[in-house]
Amino acid sequence: MQQNGSGAHGEYPYADSERFLVLLNPGASGGQPEALRRRLGGAFAARGVPFDIVEPATPEEGLRAVQAAAARGYRAVAAVGGDGTVGIALRGTAGTDVPVAIVPFGTGNQLALNFSIPSSLEDSVRVAVEGRVAQVDLGRANGEHFALIAGAGLDAEVMTDATSELKNRLGFAAYLYSGLKNVMTPKTAEFLIVADDHEVRVNASMVLLANAGQLGAGSLPVEVQLAPESSFQDGLMDVCIYAPRNLPEVARILWRVARRQFGGDDRMIFLQAKKVRIESDPPVAIQIDGEPRGETPIEAEIHPLSGNVLVPR
């Protein structure tokens, strides 16, 4: 793990409560890590903010760095990368008063979209330094916090097939490529979903546990709301069950969701709950905030207002 910035801890008379930990995904630089570090350093230094930059070799290393910064009471953790990097920052600061700032440099940047974070580095750093703190719900699935979505079935297959190599070559188009490949003949499974006191048995291709309200399509001017009611601050997960049997039904569901027409289609079911268990026969792939995480079952619950995010004023 590399670490640098405006002086390591102790070199300058800055209290930890004034410092930013800049969590930099080494893959976010587009092959130009030195240039990205200079831009980040310049943007924070221009606002007179002391900082440390860490470039963890693994997600586990990044999580430990964030947890250490949270324990020391850093002013904030700035996550420079995609949703996976932001997820590490939110997991490491969950339940503390240390907020997370988002500097979007990833493939999807869904969390930046949901929190209206500017896409440019300089503007997102400005929000990190001058923004207000918003308390947000965090989910926890199979012991791992998530800010955006956990899911089982088709979406997890898409995430699994969109490998790091493919994303590096194609960017967001990697998800489109993987999605098209998987929806041509959508696989289904028999799901048992227990959402608080409700039990649903259904043959479906995908079940999402959504904490976020919107998904975007990378650089494309497309935003999709996943469920009729969704909020980062309602203390509930949106359980979204999609059960298309063929490609025309996939297209119909996508069209209806894009137009926010959530009722009147028995291929879509929406619930809200605080605790959810998902089982399936056969077991299907699962993902947590876009990262493949094995197969079903999933045990999930919502942790109300346990995360803090810096958002525009």
Secondary structure, DSSP 8 states (H G I E B T S, - for coil): -EEEESS-TTTSS--GGG-EEEEE-GGGGTT-HHHHHHHHHHHHHTTT--EEEEE-SSHHHHHHHHHHHHHTT-SEEEEEESHHHHHHHHHHHTTSS--EEEEE-SSS-HHHHHTT--SSHHHHHHHHHH-EEEEEEEEEETTEEESSEEEEEHHHHHHHHS-HHHHHHHTTHHHHHHHHHHHSS---EEEEEEETTEEEEEEESEEEEES-SEEEETTEEEEEE-SSS--TTSS-EEEEEE---SHHHHHHHHHHHHTT--SS-TTEEEEEESEEEEEEES--EEEETTEEEEES-EEEEEEEEEEEEEE--
